[in-house]
Amino acid sequence: MSVFVWTLIIVGLTFALYIGIAIYSRAGSTKEFYVAGGGVSPLANGLATAADWMSAASFISMAGLISFMGYDGTVYLMGWTGGYVLLALLLAPYLRKFGKFTVPDFIGDRYYSNVARTVAVICAVIVSFTYVAGQMRGVGVVFSRFLEVDIDHGVYIGMALVFFYAVMGGMKGITYTQVAQYCVLIFAYMVPAFFISLTMTGNVIPQLGFGDTVTDGSGMYLLEKLDQLHTELGFAEYTSGSKSMIDVFAITFALMVGTAGLPHVIVRFFTVPKVSDARKSAGYALLFIAILYTTAPAIAAFARTNLITTVSEKPYAEMPPWFKSWEETELIKFDDKNGDGLIQYVAAPDANELTIDRDIMVLANPEIANLPNWVIALVAAGGLAAALSTAAGLLLVISTSIAHDLIKKQIKPDISDRAELWWARGGAVFAVVIAGYFGIHPPGFVAAVVALAFGLAASSFFPAIILGIFDKRMNREGAVAGMVVGILLMLYYMLKFKLGVFGETSPDEWWFGISPEGFGTVAMTVNLIISIVVSRLTAAPPQEVQDLVEDIRIPRGAGNAQAH
């Protein structure tokens, strides 16, 4: 059967599974809509957290980034992995013991201020919309190639599916859908990795094949061969870095602390019955995440090697069918500048004839390696599972921020449970529409968009959360001032240097030599300093708030803490 038919079958079956789970586990109350009733097991929550965490950026784009950037691309791997560890150790158990549904809810109560709550809601919406744009873009890329529709229509299909199970099921439906999506995405990621590793290195385990010799008879190690291919084409060695040390540190740290401030991941720890379960589910999630994250560098190297050897200096007329299929999506473009019919894929921009979108590398990898059609279709289903699982979590954050933190907590405190649920679903509908727009008009490739979302989360939420847990003296004035300055600074830098809103710029103009993806570290530091200084210059928090902060950090009775 063709790739198209296999894709229809596998994607159709997985979609039917997701929708069936959403219908079966639909939310009947606001607690079920927000935190799945607080009764999810640690194992199920670990699987769901891993799916929520491993977005289109992890599945589709991270290996593509590493594949093109080589050593420099590993900052994304280090930042996202380290960030999850930071979240699991420093934040999740304490926030779970505090027992609130959302991050704005924590900030509003911890800083005894609806102004702080409102600022947190605005930050959550900005971060979530920036992040979800990358997911919808990933959905569009998958659909445009494997179901032979354009990217815009692919986004519409993804919107319809997410709308169905996020709006109907809420967190309860999303949680059990994400368990299924993790199983789909990890199977889809690992199967081609096993095949390609065995073919290229003779070692079926990709993590080991990554450091093994290739089977082409040269006796060279995989990375040694890739370095040679790169230098022959004028690219920098794959294993060498070109980024400045300060930018590497800034991006890695921004991704780490941005992770710890991501509202859609944090809320997952409110879905388990008790605090000890939050710790267990964090451990499970780290194990499930590690399976994909330790495989990504190997897939990146396999894909890059296969791509170069397949297309470089080869006649365009003899390109395999996959090349022409991706050309139709305009994610691969060939411009025969010298008219010789050969593909010149080189580092020099004036001589280079091949343009490749980084987001296709994982999806095209099985085709480049000439794997069976069912494996190619499986990867498409995995990419969709990764993008849709994270998109659903983000949309839920937006809808709960509107319904719970604005309507229930501030505008209409006496609202009924049923009416609040309708507001939450209405917020999800609004969020789906806006997310679809950003998916059709994204400000860059998937991982870059997601990296900006992490920068926004780092510059806004992280200091308020970490100081809210560990600094009794931290007050509302400090938290509000820090969040406002931090996110405005990050937005300005992003608009100026990433989107060119204030005119054309170049990397030479970056402040301190730090890229927009890493500037969250600077904005977060400014937020932290302002928060501490302002809090020390203004009145201390009420004694009951200080006692509450003290209680959060004491493990006594933690096993019985319940959401309230």
PyMOL commands that set and color helices and strands:
alter all, ss='L'
color gray80, all
select helices_A, chain A and resi 3-24+30-38+42-53+56-98+103-110+114-146+151-201+206-209+222-232+245-260+263-270+275-293+296-311+316-318+321-328+358-368+373-411+417-440+446-470+476-497+507-509+511-513+519-537+543-552+558-560
alter helices_A, ss='H'
color red, helices_A
select strands_A, chain A and resi 332-334+354-356
alter strands_A, ss='S'
color yellow, strands_A
deselect
rebuild
show_as cartoon
